[in-house]
Amino acid sequence: METVLSGIRSTGNLHLGNYFGALKNFVQMQHSERCFFFIADYHSLTTHPDPSILHGNVKNVLSEYLAAGLDPDVATIYVQSDVPEVTELSLLLSMHAYVGELERTASFKDKIRKQADNVNIGLLGYPVLMASDILQHRATRVPIGKDQEQHLELTRRFARRFNQFYQVEYFPECQAYTFGGELVKIPGLDGSGKMGKSEGNGIYLSDSDAAIRKKVMRAVTDSGPVAPDSPMPEVIANLFTLLKVVSTPDTVEHFTTLWNRCEIRYGDLKKQLAEDIIGVIAPIRERIESIAGDEAYLSRVVKQGAEKARASASQTVADVRRIMGIKPF
Ligand code: TYM
C-alpha cells in the first residue's frame, strides 16, 4: 500500500486548479491507499495574513475539501499547525538544506519580486517545511499540479541527501501523482499563466452558476483562426485545456474539428464550457454550505485527523532524532 499526501495553503477558496491539480486525484485514491490531506496554515503565514481571518480561511478550505469528496473516515484530514512535530522535522532537515539551492527555487524568486519588502526566512525555508510535510509520513505519492513539481524535486533531494549522509535507507523517494500520467496546469481565464488564488483569474468551487457563466463568457479570446489547421494561440489553447478536464471527449473533438476548419464560434465554445464547469462545481457547492455550518462536525474531523497525523509524525521525528544522534539521558 502506498502512503499518499497532499496539501493546500489556507489562503482563500479552492479553485478549479486546486481541484484538478490535486484534490480530484486524491479523492480517487483515498479508498485504496494510506492517505493524508492537510491544510497548510503555517505555509500561509509567509505572506502575513490578517490574524482575524486566518481561522476562517482554514475553515473554508476544510469545508470545501469535505464537500469535494474527502472522506474523514478513510483519509486522515488535518490542519498543519495541529501537528507541531512537522516544525521539529523541518528544523532538523534544514541542517541539510543549503541557502543557495533554496534561493534558486522558482517560487522564492517569484515571491521576492512580488513582496520585496517581506523576504522572510519562512519564504526561503518554504520547501524545507513542505518536504517535512511529506517526509513526516514517509509518503511515496504526492498528488500535485505542475507548479509544485520543483518543490517535489527538492523533497527527493533532501531525502536522498539525508539517507546518504547518515548511511540509512530511511526516507523513501516520493513521486508526483496524477491519474492522467501528466501533471496539469489549469490556466487562468485572463489568457496567460495559471489559475491562482491571488491572480483574480479563477473559478472557485463556491462560485454560483451565474458567476461561472459570467466569468467564462468574459474569458480572453482572439479574433479567430485565420487558416485551416493554423497553430492555436495560447489564449485559445487555454480554453481547450479547461474543456479537456471538464467536458466529454466528444465535445472536445467537436470544437477541435470546428477550430481546424476555421468554423469555430467562441461564444458557442464558451457556453458549452460554462455548462460543463457548472456540472463539476454545482454538486460540490451545494454541499459546502451545509458542511461549513456544522461546527461540531468540522471540529470532530480535525481532532480525529490531528491524532492520526501526530501518531505518524512523532514516530518519524523520534527516528530522525535517533539517526542524527540526539539521544535521551
Ligand atoms: P497551493 O495551495 O498553491 O495549491 C494546492 C494544490 O493545487 C495545485 N494547483 C494547481 N494545479 C493545477 N493548475 C493550477 N492552476 C493550480 N493551482 C494550484 C497545486 O499544485 C497544489 O497541488 N506548497 C503547496 C502546499 C503544500 C503542499 C505540501 C502540497 C504545502 N506542503 C505538501 C503537497 C504536499 C501550495 O502552495 O499549494
Residues whose N, C-alpha, C, O or C-beta is under 5 A from the ligand:
A	BS01	TYM	L5 S6 G7 I8 R9 G17 N18 G21 A22 A40 M130 D133 P143 I144 G145 K146 D147 Q148 V184 K185 I186 K194 M195
